[in-house]
Amino acid sequence: MTTVTFHLEGNRIVGFESRGHSGYAEAGSDIVCASITAVITLVEATVNDVMGLAAAVKISERDAKLSLRLPGGLSPTAESTCQTLLTGLMVYLSQLHEDYPDYVEVLEG
């Protein structure tokens, strides 16, 4: 199962951690894992490459783990955009959990 934990400070999402393989199917055929990877990669690329914010990213292929933490001191516009992106990520993954409850879990912590 893939577990995605969103880290909050008050009502602000400050980052997330995705850990584990979904186990839905064999590697290369796992649509759940591919969906999770694609949406997380999109958010990370948007925050770091498009917006240029230099969020802290840690990746461990061995542990199937990726984490992202927003930097401090964001402008109001950047903060709003990041919150929209991270909230959208949470909603998408929560919907994926509804469709595949044995393969993806979404937590707040």
N, CA, C and O atoms as a GROMACS GRO file, in nm:
protein
  436
    1MET      N    1   0.084  -0.118   0.000
    1MET     CA    2   0.000   0.000   0.000
    1MET      C    3   0.088   0.125   0.000
    1MET      O    4   0.193   0.128   0.064
    2THR      N    5   0.044   0.225  -0.073
    2THR     CA    6   0.110   0.355  -0.068
    2THR      C    7   0.038   0.441   0.034
    2THR      O    8  -0.084   0.453   0.030
    3THR      N    9   0.113   0.501   0.124
    3THR     CA   10   0.058   0.592   0.222
    3THR      C   11   0.113   0.731   0.195
    3THR      O   12   0.234   0.752   0.186
    4VAL      N   13   0.022   0.827   0.180
    4VAL     CA   14   0.062   0.966   0.161
    4VAL      C   15   0.015   1.044   0.283
    4VAL      O   16  -0.104   1.049   0.314
    5THR      N   17   0.110   1.104   0.352
    5THR     CA   18   0.081   1.182   0.472
    5THR      C   19   0.104   1.329   0.440
    5THR      O   20   0.213   1.368   0.397
    6PHE      N   21   0.002   1.410   0.464
    6PHE     CA   22   0.012   1.554   0.445
    6PHE      C   23   0.046   1.618   0.580
    6PHE      O   24  -0.020   1.590   0.680
    7HIS      N   25   0.147   1.703   0.580
    7HIS     CA   26   0.191   1.770   0.702
    7HIS      C   27   0.128   1.908   0.707
    7HIS      O   28   0.139   1.987   0.613
    8LEU      N   29   0.063   1.936   0.819
    8LEU     CA   30  -0.008   2.062   0.836
    8LEU      C   31   0.047   2.143   0.952
    8LEU      O   32   0.093   2.088   1.052
    9GLU      N   33   0.043   2.273   0.936
    9GLU     CA   34   0.067   2.368   1.044
    9GLU      C   35  -0.056   2.457   1.046
    9GLU      O   36  -0.073   2.545   0.962
   10GLY      N   37  -0.142   2.433   1.144
   10GLY     CA   38  -0.272   2.499   1.144
   10GLY      C   39  -0.353   2.445   1.028
   10GLY      O   40  -0.368   2.324   1.012
   11ASN      N   41  -0.406   2.535   0.946
   11ASN     CA   42  -0.481   2.491   0.828
   11ASN      C   43  -0.397   2.497   0.701
   11ASN      O   44  -0.449   2.484   0.590
   12ARG      N   45  -0.267   2.517   0.717
   12ARG     CA   46  -0.173   2.528   0.604
   12ARG      C   47  -0.104   2.395   0.580
   12ARG      O   48  -0.048   2.336   0.672
   13ILE      N   49  -0.108   2.347   0.456
   13ILE     CA   50  -0.033   2.227   0.420
   13ILE      C   51   0.110   2.271   0.392
   13ILE      O   52   0.134   2.354   0.304
   14VAL      N   53   0.206   2.217   0.468
   14VAL     CA   54   0.346   2.258   0.453
   14VAL      C   55   0.427   2.154   0.376
   14VAL      O   56   0.542   2.180   0.339
   15GLY      N   57   0.368   2.037   0.351
   15GLY     CA   58   0.439   1.935   0.275
   15GLY      C   59   0.366   1.802   0.281
   15GLY      O   60   0.256   1.791   0.334
   16PHE      N   61   0.432   1.702   0.224
   16PHE     CA   62   0.375   1.567   0.224
   16PHE      C   63   0.487   1.465   0.212
   16PHE      O   64   0.599   1.497   0.174
   17GLU      N   65   0.452   1.340   0.247
   17GLU     CA   66   0.543   1.228   0.228
   17GLU      C   67   0.464   1.112   0.170
   17GLU      O   68   0.358   1.076   0.222
   18SER      N   69   0.514   1.055   0.063
   18SER     CA   70   0.455   0.937   0.001
   18SER      C   71   0.551   0.822   0.027
   18SER      O   72   0.671   0.833   0.005
   19ARG      N   73   0.495   0.709   0.074
   19ARG     CA   74   0.580   0.596   0.110
   19ARG      C   75   0.515   0.464   0.068
   19ARG      O   76   0.396   0.442   0.091
   20GLY      N   77   0.594   0.378   0.005
   20GLY     CA   78   0.550   0.242  -0.026
   20GLY      C   79   0.495   0.226  -0.167
   20GLY      O   80   0.459   0.323  -0.234
   21HIS      N   81   0.491   0.101  -0.209
   21HIS     CA   82   0.433   0.065  -0.338
   21HIS      C   83   0.287   0.026  -0.317
   21HIS      O   84   0.252  -0.034  -0.216
   22SER      N   85   0.202   0.059  -0.412
   22SER     CA   86   0.060   0.030  -0.396
   22SER      C   87   0.032  -0.120  -0.394
   22SER      O   88  -0.055  -0.165  -0.319
   23GLY      N   89   0.104  -0.196  -0.474
   23GLY     CA   90   0.081  -0.340  -0.479
   23GLY      C   91  -0.040  -0.380  -0.560
   23GLY      O   92  -0.085  -0.495  -0.553
   24TYR      N   93  -0.095  -0.287  -0.637
   24TYR     CA   94  -0.213  -0.317  -0.718
   24TYR      C   95  -0.181  -0.416  -0.829
   24TYR      O   96  -0.262  -0.504  -0.859
   25ALA      N   97  -0.064  -0.402  -0.889
   25ALA     CA   98  -0.023  -0.491  -0.999
   25ALA      C   99   0.130  -0.493  -1.005
   25ALA      O  100   0.197  -0.424  -0.929
   26GLU      N  101   0.182  -0.573  -1.095
   26GLU     CA  102   0.327  -0.582  -1.115
   26GLU      C  103   0.382  -0.446  -1.160
   26GLU      O  104   0.311  -0.366  -1.221
   27ALA      N  105   0.509  -0.423  -1.128
   27ALA     CA  106   0.575  -0.300  -1.172
   27ALA      C  107   0.562  -0.287  -1.323
   27ALA      O  108   0.582  -0.384  -1.397
   28GLY      N  109   0.529  -0.168  -1.369
   28GLY     CA  110   0.509  -0.144  -1.511
   28GLY      C  111   0.364  -0.158  -1.554
   28GLY      O  112   0.326  -0.112  -1.662
   29SER      N  113   0.283  -0.222  -1.471
   29SER     CA  114   0.140  -0.240  -1.501
   29SER      C  115   0.051  -0.184  -1.391
   29SER      O  116  -0.071  -0.197  -1.398
   30ASP      N  117   0.110  -0.123  -1.291
   30ASP     CA  118   0.036  -0.078  -1.174
   30ASP      C  119  -0.021   0.062  -1.197
   30ASP      O  120   0.050   0.162  -1.184
   31ILE      N  121  -0.149   0.068  -1.233
   31ILE     CA  122  -0.212   0.197  -1.263
   31ILE      C  123  -0.227   0.286  -1.140
   31ILE      O  124  -0.226   0.408  -1.152
   32VAL      N  125  -0.241   0.225  -1.023
   32VAL     CA  126  -0.252   0.304  -0.901
   32VAL      C  127  -0.119   0.373  -0.871
   32VAL      O  128  -0.115   0.493  -0.844
   33CYS      N  129  -0.012   0.296  -0.875
   33CYS     CA  130   0.121   0.353  -0.851
   33CYS      C  131   0.154   0.459  -0.956
   33CYS      O  132   0.209   0.564  -0.923
   34ALA      N  133   0.121   0.432  -1.080
   34ALA     CA  134   0.148   0.529  -1.187
   34ALA      C  135   0.070   0.658  -1.165
   34ALA      O  136   0.122   0.767  -1.189
   35SER      N  137  -0.054   0.647  -1.120
   35SER     CA  138  -0.135   0.766  -1.093
   35SER      C  139  -0.076   0.850  -0.980
   35SER      O  140  -0.068   0.972  -0.990
   36ILE      N  141  -0.035   0.783  -0.874
   36ILE     CA  142   0.024   0.853  -0.760
   36ILE      C  143   0.155   0.921  -0.801
   36ILE      O  144   0.177   1.038  -0.771
   37THR      N  145   0.240   0.847  -0.870
   37THR     CA  146   0.368   0.901  -0.914
   37THR      C  147   0.349   1.021  -1.005
   37THR      O  148   0.418   1.122  -0.990
   38ALA      N  149   0.256   1.011  -1.099
   38ALA     CA  150   0.234   1.120  -1.195
   38ALA      C  151   0.188   1.247  -1.126
   38ALA      O  152   0.239   1.355  -1.154
   39VAL      N  153   0.092   1.237  -1.036
   39VAL     CA  154   0.037   1.357  -0.974
   39VAL      C  155   0.137   1.420  -0.876
   39VAL      O  156   0.146   1.542  -0.867
   40ILE      N  157   0.211   1.337  -0.804
   40ILE     CA  158   0.313   1.390  -0.713
   40ILE      C  159   0.424   1.458  -0.791
   40ILE      O  160   0.472   1.565  -0.752
   41THR      N  161   0.466   1.397  -0.901
   41THR     CA  162   0.570   1.456  -0.985
   41THR      C  163   0.523   1.588  -1.044
   41THR      O  164   0.601   1.683  -1.053
   42LEU      N  165   0.397   1.596  -1.085
   42LEU     CA  166   0.341   1.720  -1.138
   42LEU      C  167   0.347   1.832  -1.034
   42LEU      O  168   0.389   1.943  -1.064
   43VAL      N  169   0.305   1.803  -0.911
   43VAL     CA  170   0.306   1.904  -0.806
   43VAL      C  171   0.450   1.947  -0.775
   43VAL      O  172   0.477   2.067  -0.764
   44GLU      N  173   0.541   1.851  -0.761
   44GLU     CA  174   0.681   1.884  -0.731
   44GLU      C  175   0.742   1.969  -0.842
   44GLU      O  176   0.809   2.068  -0.814
   45ALA      N  177   0.719   1.931  -0.966
   45ALA     CA  178   0.774   2.007  -1.079
   45ALA      C  179   0.714   2.147  -1.087
   45ALA      O  180   0.785   2.242  -1.119
   46THR      N  181   0.587   2.160  -1.057
   46THR     CA  182   0.524   2.292  -1.060
   46THR      C  183   0.582   2.382  -0.952
   46THR      O  184   0.616   2.498  -0.978
   47VAL      N  185   0.593   2.330  -0.830
   47VAL     CA  186   0.647   2.409  -0.720
   47VAL      C  187   0.793   2.447  -0.744
   47VAL      O  188   0.830   2.564  -0.729
   48ASN      N  189   0.875   2.351  -0.782
   48ASN     CA  190   1.019   2.377  -0.794
   48ASN      C  191   1.062   2.430  -0.930
   48ASN      O  192   1.137   2.528  -0.937
   49ASP      N  193   1.016   2.370  -1.036
   49ASP     CA  194   1.066   2.407  -1.169
   49ASP      C  195   0.989   2.523  -1.232
   49ASP      O  196   1.049   2.609  -1.296
   50VAL      N  197   0.858   2.525  -1.216
   50VAL     CA  198   0.778   2.632  -1.277
   50VAL      C  199   0.779   2.756  -1.188
   50VAL      O  200   0.804   2.867  -1.235
   51MET      N  201   0.751   2.737  -1.058
   51MET     CA  202   0.746   2.850  -0.967
   51MET      C  203   0.884   2.889  -0.913
   51MET      O  204   0.902   3.001  -0.864
   52GLY      N  205   0.980   2.799  -0.921
   52GLY     CA  206   1.116   2.827  -0.875
   52GLY      C  207   1.130   2.846  -0.726
   52GLY      O  208   1.208   2.930  -0.681
   53LEU      N  209   1.054   2.769  -0.647
   53LEU     CA  210   1.050   2.792  -0.502
   53LEU      C  211   1.151   2.712  -0.421
   53LEU      O  212   1.168   2.741  -0.302
   54ALA      N  213   1.217   2.617  -0.477
   54ALA     CA  214   1.318   2.537  -0.407
   54ALA      C  215   1.264   2.469  -0.282
   54ALA      O  216   1.324   2.477  -0.175
   55ALA      N  217   1.150   2.403  -0.296
   55ALA     CA  218   1.098   2.321  -0.186
   55ALA      C  219   1.196   2.207  -0.161
   55ALA      O  220   1.259   2.157  -0.253
   56ALA      N  221   1.208   2.167  -0.035
   56ALA     CA  222   1.297   2.056   0.001
   56ALA      C  223   1.233   1.926  -0.044
   56ALA      O  224   1.119   1.895  -0.009
   57VAL      N  225   1.307   1.849  -0.122
   57VAL     CA  226   1.258   1.721  -0.173
   57VAL      C  227   1.357   1.613  -0.134
   57VAL      O  228   1.478   1.628  -0.153
   58LYS      N  229   1.305   1.503  -0.080
   58LYS     CA  230   1.388   1.387  -0.049
   58LYS      C  231   1.328   1.267  -0.119
   58LYS      O  232   1.207   1.245  -0.114
   59ILE      N  233   1.414   1.189  -0.186
   59ILE     CA  234   1.368   1.072  -0.259
   59ILE      C  235   1.453   0.952  -0.218
   59ILE      O  236   1.576   0.962  -0.211
   60SER      N  237   1.387   0.841  -0.190
   60SER     CA  238   1.455   0.714  -0.164
   60SER      C  239   1.387   0.608  -0.249
   60SER      O  240   1.280   0.559  -0.214
   61GLU      N  241   1.450   0.573  -0.360
   61GLU     CA  242   1.391   0.470  -0.446
   61GLU      C  243   1.386   0.336  -0.374
   61GLU      O  244   1.292   0.258  -0.392
   62ARG      N  245   1.487   0.308  -0.292
   62ARG     CA  246   1.493   0.181  -0.219
   62ARG      C  247   1.371   0.166  -0.128
   62ARG      O  248   1.314   0.057  -0.118
   63ASP      N  249   1.333   0.274  -0.061
   63ASP     CA  250   1.219   0.271   0.031
   63ASP      C  251   1.089   0.315  -0.035
   63ASP      O  252   0.985   0.323   0.032
   64ALA      N  253   1.093   0.345  -0.164
   64ALA     CA  254   0.976   0.396  -0.237
   64ALA      C  255   0.916   0.515  -0.161
   64ALA      O  256   0.798   0.517  -0.127
   65LYS      N  257   1.001   0.613  -0.135
   65LYS     CA  258   0.961   0.728  -0.053
   65LYS      C  259   0.998   0.858  -0.123
   65LYS      O  260   1.106   0.872  -0.179
   66LEU      N  261   0.904   0.953  -0.119
   66LEU     CA  262   0.929   1.088  -0.168
   66LEU      C  263   0.863   1.184  -0.072
   66LEU      O  264   0.747   1.166  -0.034
   67SER      N  265   0.937   1.286  -0.032
   67SER     CA  266   0.877   1.389   0.054
   67SER      C  267   0.908   1.526  -0.003
   67SER      O  268   1.010   1.547  -0.069
   68LEU      N  269   0.818   1.618   0.024
   68LEU     CA  270   0.833   1.757  -0.019
   68LEU      C  271   0.791   1.846   0.097
   68LEU      O  272   0.689   1.821   0.161
   69ARG      N  273   0.871   1.949   0.122
   69ARG     CA  274   0.836   2.048   0.225
   69ARG      C  275   0.856   2.187   0.165
   69ARG      O  276   0.961   2.218   0.110
   70LEU      N  277   0.753   2.269   0.178
   70LEU     CA  278   0.759   2.405   0.125
   70LEU      C  279   0.860   2.488   0.202
   70LEU      O  280   0.879   2.468   0.322
   71PRO      N  281   0.926   2.582   0.134
   71PRO     CA  282   1.015   2.673   0.206
   71PRO      C  283   0.933   2.776   0.283
   71PRO      O  284   0.815   2.796   0.254
   72GLY      N  285   0.995   2.839   0.380
   72GLY     CA  286   0.929   2.946   0.454
   72GLY      C  287   0.938   3.076   0.377
   72GLY      O  288   1.010   3.087   0.278
   73GLY      N  289   0.865   3.175   0.425
   73GLY     CA  290   0.876   3.310   0.370
   73GLY      C  291   0.822   3.327   0.229
   73GLY      O  292   0.872   3.412   0.155
   74LEU      N  293   0.721   3.250   0.192
   74LEU     CA  294   0.664   3.263   0.058
   74LEU      C  295   0.583   3.391   0.047
   74LEU      O  296   0.523   3.437   0.144
   75SER      N  297   0.581   3.448  -0.072
   75SER     CA  298   0.495   3.564  -0.097
   75SER      C  299   0.350   3.518  -0.087
   75SER      O  300   0.322   3.399  -0.102
   76PRO      N  301   0.257   3.610  -0.063
   76PRO     CA  302   0.116   3.572  -0.057
   76PRO      C  303   0.068   3.500  -0.184
   76PRO      O  304  -0.010   3.406  -0.175
   77THR      N  305   0.115   3.543  -0.300
   77THR     CA  306   0.075   3.479  -0.425
   77THR      C  307   0.129   3.338  -0.434
   77THR      O  308   0.056   3.245  -0.469
   78ALA      N  309   0.257   3.319  -0.401
   78ALA     CA  310   0.318   3.186  -0.405
   78ALA      C  311   0.252   3.094  -0.302
   78ALA      O  312   0.227   2.977  -0.330
   79GLU      N  313   0.225   3.147  -0.183
   79GLU     CA  314   0.160   3.068  -0.078
   79GLU      C  315   0.022   3.021  -0.125
   79GLU      O  316  -0.012   2.904  -0.108
   80SER      N  317  -0.055   3.111  -0.183
   80SER     CA  318  -0.188   3.076  -0.231
   80SER      C  319  -0.181   2.969  -0.340
   80SER      O  320  -0.259   2.874  -0.339
   81THR      N  321  -0.089   2.984  -0.433
   81THR     CA  322  -0.074   2.887  -0.541
   81THR      C  323  -0.033   2.751  -0.485
   81THR      O  324  -0.086   2.648  -0.526
   82CYS      N  325   0.062   2.750  -0.392
   82CYS     CA  326   0.106   2.623  -0.332
   82CYS      C  327  -0.007   2.556  -0.255
   82CYS      O  328  -0.022   2.434  -0.262
   83GLN      N  329  -0.085   2.633  -0.182
   83GLN     CA  330  -0.196   2.574  -0.108
   83GLN      C  331  -0.300   2.515  -0.203
   83GLN      O  332  -0.358   2.410  -0.175
   84THR      N  333  -0.324   2.582  -0.314
   84THR     CA  334  -0.416   2.530  -0.415
   84THR      C  335  -0.363   2.398  -0.472
   84THR      O  336  -0.438   2.302  -0.485
   85LEU      N  337  -0.235   2.395  -0.506
   85LEU     CA  338  -0.174   2.273  -0.560
   85LEU      C  339  -0.180   2.158  -0.459
   85LEU      O  340  -0.220   2.047  -0.494
   86LEU      N  341  -0.140   2.184  -0.336
   86LEU     CA  342  -0.135   2.078  -0.236
   86LEU      C  343  -0.275   2.032  -0.194
   86LEU      O  344  -0.295   1.913  -0.167
   87THR      N  345  -0.370   2.123  -0.189
   87THR     CA  346  -0.508   2.083  -0.161
   87THR      C  347  -0.562   1.999  -0.275
   87THR      O  348  -0.630   1.899  -0.251
   88GLY      N  349  -0.534   2.038  -0.398
   88GLY     CA  350  -0.574   1.958  -0.514
   88GLY      C  351  -0.513   1.820  -0.511
   88GLY      O  352  -0.579   1.722  -0.544
   89LEU      N  353  -0.386   1.811  -0.471
   89LEU     CA  354  -0.320   1.681  -0.458
   89LEU      C  355  -0.390   1.596  -0.353
   89LEU      O  356  -0.412   1.477  -0.375
   90MET      N  357  -0.424   1.656  -0.240
   90MET     CA  358  -0.492   1.582  -0.134
   90MET      C  359  -0.629   1.532  -0.181
   90MET      O  360  -0.666   1.418  -0.153
   91VAL      N  361  -0.703   1.617  -0.250
   91VAL     CA  362  -0.835   1.578  -0.301
   91VAL      C  363  -0.822   1.465  -0.401
   91VAL      O  364  -0.895   1.366  -0.394
   92TYR      N  365  -0.729   1.478  -0.495
   92TYR     CA  366  -0.708   1.374  -0.596
   92TYR      C  367  -0.673   1.240  -0.531
   92TYR      O  368  -0.732   1.137  -0.564
   93LEU      N  369  -0.578   1.242  -0.439
   93LEU     CA  370  -0.537   1.117  -0.375
   93LEU      C  371  -0.648   1.059  -0.288
   93LEU      O  372  -0.660   0.937  -0.276
   94SER      N  373  -0.728   1.144  -0.226
   94SER     CA  374  -0.843   1.096  -0.148
   94SER      C  375  -0.946   1.029  -0.237
   94SER      O  376  -1.005   0.928  -0.199
   95GLN      N  377  -0.967   1.084  -0.356
   95GLN     CA  378  -1.058   1.020  -0.452
   95GLN      C  379  -1.000   0.887  -0.501
   95GLN      O  380  -1.074   0.791  -0.519
   96LEU      N  381  -0.870   0.882  -0.521
   96LEU     CA  382  -0.804   0.757  -0.561
   96LEU      C  383  -0.820   0.653  -0.450
   96LEU      O  384  -0.841   0.535  -0.477
   97HIS      N  385  -0.810   0.696  -0.325
   97HIS     CA  386  -0.831   0.607  -0.211
   97HIS      C  387  -0.974   0.550  -0.212
   97HIS      O  388  -0.994   0.432  -0.182
   98GLU      N  389  -1.071   0.632  -0.245
   98GLU     CA  390  -1.210   0.584  -0.251
   98GLU      C  391  -1.225   0.474  -0.356
   98GLU      O  392  -1.299   0.378  -0.335
   99ASP      N  393  -1.154   0.487  -0.468
   99ASP     CA  394  -1.161   0.387  -0.575
   99ASP      C  395  -1.076   0.264  -0.546
   99ASP      O  396  -1.111   0.153  -0.587
  100TYR      N  397  -0.965   0.282  -0.475
  100TYR     CA  398  -0.870   0.173  -0.449
  100TYR      C  399  -0.829   0.174  -0.301
  100TYR      O  400  -0.712   0.196  -0.270
  101PRO      N  401  -0.924   0.150  -0.210
  101PRO     CA  402  -0.895   0.164  -0.067
  101PRO      C  403  -0.790   0.066  -0.013
  101PRO      O  404  -0.730   0.093   0.092
  102ASP      N  405  -0.767  -0.044  -0.080
  102ASP     CA  406  -0.666  -0.140  -0.034
  102ASP      C  407  -0.526  -0.106  -0.081
  102ASP      O  408  -0.430  -0.175  -0.045
  103TYR      N  409  -0.512  -0.001  -0.163
  103TYR     CA  410  -0.384   0.026  -0.227
  103TYR      C  411  -0.327   0.164  -0.202
  103TYR      O  412  -0.208   0.187  -0.224
  104VAL      N  413  -0.410   0.256  -0.156
  104VAL     CA  414  -0.361   0.392  -0.126
  104VAL      C  415  -0.434   0.444  -0.002
  104VAL      O  416  -0.554   0.426   0.014
  105GLU      N  417  -0.357   0.510   0.084
  105GLU     CA  418  -0.410   0.567   0.207
  105GLU      C  419  -0.363   0.712   0.215
  105GLU      O  420  -0.249   0.744   0.181
  106VAL      N  421  -0.452   0.800   0.260
  106VAL     CA  422  -0.420   0.942   0.273
  106VAL      C  423  -0.440   0.982   0.418
  106VAL      O  424  -0.547   0.960   0.476
  107LEU      N  425  -0.336   1.040   0.477
  107LEU     CA  426  -0.339   1.079   0.617
  107LEU      C  427  -0.302   1.226   0.633
  107LEU      O  428  -0.238   1.284   0.545
  108GLU      N  429  -0.342   1.283   0.745
  108GLU     CA  430  -0.297   1.417   0.783
  108GLU      C  431  -0.219   1.402   0.912
  108GLU      O  432  -0.261   1.332   1.004
  109GLY      N  433  -0.106   1.468   0.918
  109GLY     CA  434  -0.026   1.455   1.040
  109GLY      C  435   0.070   1.568   1.057
  109GLY      O  436   0.145   1.572   1.155
   0.00000   0.00000   0.00000
